[in-house]
Amino acid sequence: MSYPATPWILLGKAIASLHLVNINQVRSLIPAEFQIFSVWPGKTLGCVYLSDYREGSVLEYSELIVAPAIVSYQNQIGAWISHIYVDNADSVAGGREIWGLPKELAEFTWENDKRVTVRQGDRNLCTLNYTQQSLAWRQRLTGSSFSVQGVELLRFSAECEALLGLVSSQLEVPGESPFAGISLGQPFLTARAEQMKLKVAHPEVVGQRFGEVLYR
């Protein structure tokens, strides 16, 4: 199995929904080394990100990312990804071996540019219904995420340039879904990206796990 070297350049479209999440619902999903960033008393910011990367990308695949919290480590802030699914085995290997992300295979169904459903076999992971984009502006955004690989704490950045606009959406997460316990609820904000170029950088080691080895 092979995968491209970093950085990964991915072209296509994406939809990201933002959710207010109860901190006590997600604490067990996040290593103790990270502090959960509170955006409201008892609440953190969660995100569901669905994308479809196509022609011109280093790999062509669809992706579902569930980031249940914003976390901080050594005065740096980023998203924590607890669940991530793709439909390309090379992407699974690269995600696990380069970034330490818990990627799994799943099936994606994009319907009439208004609904996407993600399944693993007979199990439905989630469905997102969304509206057409009416107004959009070309924007450039940069964000960071944390992950863990072995005893190492990693941080990596992603740069996105796209036509971004706000849309309405409805998220369905059945009880059988592995991330149903996060209790995401309905999004308070959903953004849709078209003509997207995403650059995901190689991770950097920012620290090490408690109780296993000393900090760098």
C-alpha positions in Angstrom: 0.0 0.0 0.0 1.4 3.4 -0.9 0.5 7.0 -0.2 1.9 10.4 -1.3 4.5 12.4 0.6 3.5 15.5 2.5 2.1 18.0 2.1 -1.1 16.6 0.7 -2.8 18.9 -1.8 -6.6 18.1 -2.1 -9.0 19.7 -4.5 -12.8 19.6 -4.4 -15.7 20.6 -2.2 -16.5 20.4 1.5 -19.2 21.2 4.1 -18.4 22.0 7.7 -21.0 22.3 10.5 -20.2 23.8 13.9 -21.8 22.6 17.1 -21.8 23.5 20.8 -20.8 20.4 22.7 -20.9 19.6 26.4 -17.3 19.3 27.7 -18.2 16.4 30.0 -19.5 14.5 27.0 -16.1 14.5 25.3 -13.5 14.5 28.0 -13.0 10.7 27.7 -12.2 11.0 24.0 -9.3 13.4 24.5 -5.9 12.6 26.0 -5.3 14.1 29.4 -2.3 16.1 28.1 -4.7 18.5 26.3 -6.9 21.1 28.0 -10.4 21.5 26.5 -11.0 25.0 25.3 -14.3 26.4 26.6 -16.3 28.8 24.4 -19.2 29.0 26.8 -19.6 27.7 30.4 -19.4 23.9 30.1 -19.3 24.0 26.3 -16.7 23.6 23.7 -16.8 23.9 19.9 -17.3 20.7 17.8 -17.2 20.3 14.0 -18.4 17.8 11.5 -16.5 18.1 8.2 -17.5 16.3 5.0 -15.5 16.6 1.8 -15.1 15.1 -1.6 -11.6 15.4 -3.1 -11.3 14.8 -6.9 -9.3 15.4 -10.0 -6.0 17.1 -9.3 -5.7 15.9 -5.7 -2.8 13.8 -4.6 -5.4 11.1 -3.8 -9.1 11.1 -4.7 -11.5 10.2 -1.9 -14.3 11.4 0.3 -13.8 12.1 4.0 -15.8 12.5 7.2 -14.0 14.2 10.2 -15.6 14.5 13.6 -13.7 17.0 15.8 -15.6 17.0 19.2 -13.6 19.8 20.8 -11.1 22.6 20.6 -8.1 21.9 22.7 -5.0 23.7 23.9 -1.4 22.5 24.6 1.5 24.7 25.5 -0.4 27.8 24.6 -1.3 26.4 21.2 -4.9 25.9 20.2 -6.3 23.4 17.7 -9.0 20.8 16.9 -9.0 17.3 18.3 -10.1 14.7 15.8 -11.8 11.7 17.5 -13.3 10.0 14.4 -12.3 10.1 10.8 -13.5 8.0 7.8 -12.5 7.9 4.2 -13.2 5.6 1.2 -9.6 5.1 0.0 -7.3 2.6 1.6 -4.2 4.6 0.8 -5.7 7.6 2.6 -6.3 5.3 5.6 -2.6 4.2 5.6 -1.3 7.7 5.1 -3.5 9.2 7.8 -2.5 6.7 10.4 1.2 6.5 9.6 1.9 10.2 8.9 -0.5 12.1 11.2 -1.5 9.5 13.7 -5.2 9.9 12.8 -7.6 7.0 13.5 -8.8 6.7 9.9 -11.2 4.0 9.0 -12.8 2.9 5.7 -16.5 3.9 5.1 -18.8 4.3 2.1 -20.0 7.8 1.0 -23.2 8.6 -1.0 -23.5 12.1 -2.3 -27.1 12.8 -3.5 -28.1 15.6 -5.8 -25.8 18.1 -4.2 -28.1 18.3 -1.1 -27.4 15.2 1.0 -24.4 13.0 2.0 -24.7 9.8 3.9 -21.8 7.9 5.4 -22.0 4.2 6.2 -19.8 1.3 7.3 -21.4 -1.9 6.0 -24.9 -2.0 7.5 -24.2 0.7 10.0 -25.2 4.3 9.3 -22.7 6.7 10.7 -24.4 10.0 9.8 -26.4 11.9 7.2 -26.1 15.6 6.5 -28.8 17.4 4.6 -27.8 20.8 3.3 -29.0 23.6 1.0 -27.5 25.1 -2.1 -25.0 27.8 -1.7 -26.4 31.2 -2.7 -23.7 33.7 -1.9 -20.0 32.9 -1.6 -16.7 34.7 -1.4 -13.2 33.5 -2.0 -11.5 33.1 1.3 -8.2 31.7 2.7 -8.2 30.1 6.1 -5.6 28.3 8.2 -6.2 25.9 11.1 -4.4 23.4 13.3 -5.2 20.0 14.7 -3.6 17.8 17.3 -3.1 14.0 17.2 -1.1 11.3 19.0 1.2 8.8 17.5 2.7 6.3 20.0 4.1 8.4 22.8 4.4 11.5 20.7 1.9 14.5 20.7 1.6 15.9 17.2 0.4 19.2 15.7 -0.3 19.9 12.1 -1.7 22.7 10.0 -4.1 22.9 7.1 -4.5 25.8 4.7 -7.7 26.2 2.7 -8.6 28.4 -0.2 -12.1 28.2 -1.5 -15.4 29.9 -2.4 -17.0 29.9 1.1 -20.7 30.6 1.9 -23.1 29.9 4.6 -25.9 27.3 4.1 -28.5 25.7 6.3 -28.1 22.0 7.3 -29.5 19.2 9.4 -27.3 16.5 10.9 -28.7 13.0 11.6 -26.5 10.8 13.8 -28.3 7.5 14.6 -27.7 5.7 18.0 -25.7 3.0 16.3 -23.1 5.5 15.2 -19.7 5.3 17.0 -19.9 9.1 17.7 -23.5 9.2 18.8 -22.4 9.6 22.4 -20.9 13.1 21.6 -24.5 14.4 21.4 -23.6 16.9 18.7 -27.2 18.1 18.2 -28.0 20.4 15.3 -25.4 22.8 14.0 -25.6 26.5 14.8 -23.5 27.4 11.7 -22.7 25.5 8.5 -20.3 26.6 5.8 -19.9 25.2 2.3 -16.7 25.3 0.3 -16.6 25.0 -3.5 -13.5 25.1 -5.8 -11.5 24.3 -2.7 -7.7 23.8 -2.5 -6.6 22.2 0.8 -3.0 21.8 1.8 -2.3 19.6 4.8 1.2 19.9 6.2 3.5 17.3 7.7 3.0 17.1 11.5 5.5 18.4 14.1 6.2 16.7 17.4 5.2 19.1 20.2 5.4 16.9 23.3 5.1 13.4 24.7 2.5 11.4 26.7 2.3 11.6 30.5 3.7 8.7 32.5 5.6 7.2 29.5 8.5 9.4 28.7 9.6 12.9 29.8 8.6 15.9 27.9 10.9 17.2 25.1 
